[in-house]
């Protein structure tokens, strides 16, 4: 199970790096902004 989490983390890190290289982080920034809004909504 830990191996799966590590693999998933590495894949996400690789996708973020590829996004930074190809689109200057447009999609990574959008995903992080969405996660910030979700986190904010649960901290009522």
C-alpha positions as CSV (number, residue, x, y, z in Angstrom):
1,X,0.0,0.0,0.0
2,X,2.8,2.4,0.8
3,X,4.4,1.5,-2.5
4,X,1.2,2.6,-4.3
5,X,1.2,6.0,-2.4
6,X,4.8,6.6,-3.3
7,X,4.2,5.7,-6.9
8,X,1.1,8.0,-7.1
9,X,3.1,10.8,-5.6
10,X,5.9,10.4,-8.1
11,X,3.5,10.3,-11.0
12,X,1.8,13.5,-9.7
13,X,5.2,15.2,-9.2
14,X,6.2,14.2,-12.7
15,X,2.9,15.5,-14.2
16,X,3.4,18.8,-12.3
17,X,7.0,19.1,-13.7
18,X,5.8,18.4,-17.2
19,X,3.1,21.0,-16.8
20,X,5.6,23.6,-15.7
21,X,7.8,22.8,-18.7
22,X,5.1,22.7,-21.3
23,X,2.5,25.2,-20.2
24,X,4.4,27.3,-17.6
25,X,2.3,25.7,-14.8
26,X,-1.2,26.8,-16.0
27,X,-2.9,23.6,-15.0
28,X,-0.9,23.0,-11.8
29,X,-1.7,26.5,-10.6
30,X,-5.4,26.0,-11.4
31,X,-5.5,22.7,-9.6
32,X,-3.8,24.1,-6.5
33,X,-6.2,27.1,-6.5
34,X,-9.1,24.6,-6.6
35,X,-7.6,22.6,-3.7
36,X,-7.2,25.8,-1.7
37,X,-10.9,26.6,-2.3
38,X,-12.0,23.1,-1.3
39,X,-9.8,23.3,1.9
40,X,-11.3,26.7,2.7
41,X,-14.8,25.5,2.3
42,X,-14.3,22.7,4.8
43,X,-12.8,25.1,7.4
44,X,-16.2,26.7,8.1
